[in-house]
Amino acid sequence: MTDPAAITYHHSLEQGSDEWLAARRGILTASEMHLALTPTLKVANNDKTRAHAFELAAQRVTDFTEPHFVSDDMLRGTEDEADALSIYMDKYEPTAKACGFVTRDFLGFLIGYSPDCIVGHDGLAEAKSRRQKFQMQVISQQIETGAPWIPPEHVLQCQTGLLVTGRQWLDYISYCSGMPMVTIRVYPDAEMHEAIVEASEAFEDRVRGIVKRYLDARQSLPRIVDTERKERLEIF
């Protein structure tokens, strides 16, 4: 049974805004869950896992989120996903609404999720912009297997979104302009949810350990000088 009190919706946040970055700062989120949990549902422990733990630890200490490079693919994806959601609301779910960020408290640590849309009380929507070769794959898989299929690289994000929100279904929208848009309904997977919580708890312990060692080191290491952050012009 989902505890509604543990779930917090930040409806008014605009994704990508400074306020949105602040809300998710230092928190493991659905889009990065693949860094904490392997495809075989084991707790991850590799270079990318450690790098992300250092990144979140640094965010907690500095209360600052470093900007990330925005590629042409990412810009295209933002436009495509807006088009996909417009079609989705027109054809299927006119009551779908934007929501900036959602967190859920799991006995003292948070997991975050930025849904593309929330639908009524039970649903979510997650839109993905796909190159045409990948859209062809999604469509072909439905035909060949006769069963719902979403790309493996998006499964964890979708299941984490369902876990964080406690909702009953998520519509995965695969979009490539000029090709048919595909909408696939995804339901919660209890085994995967258990693995996500276990991996997230282990990841949280890792981040907290890094923060503690950093704070202890500030008191003991020689030749440490505090600096002030400079405002820099970022190129995107």
Buried (B, 14 or more C-beta within 10 A) or exposed (E): EEEEEBBBBBEEBEBEEEEBBBBBBBBBBBBBBBBBBBEEBEBBEEEEBBEBBBBBBBBBBEEEBEEEEEEEEEEEBEEBBEBBBEBBBEEEBEEBEBBBBBBBEBEEBBBBBBBBBBBEEEBBBBBBBBEEEBBEBBBEBBEEEEEEBBBEEBBBBBBBBBBBBBBEBBBBBBBBBEBEBBBBEBEBBEEBBEBBBBBBBBBBEBBBEBBEEBEEEEEEEEEEEEEEEEEEEEEE
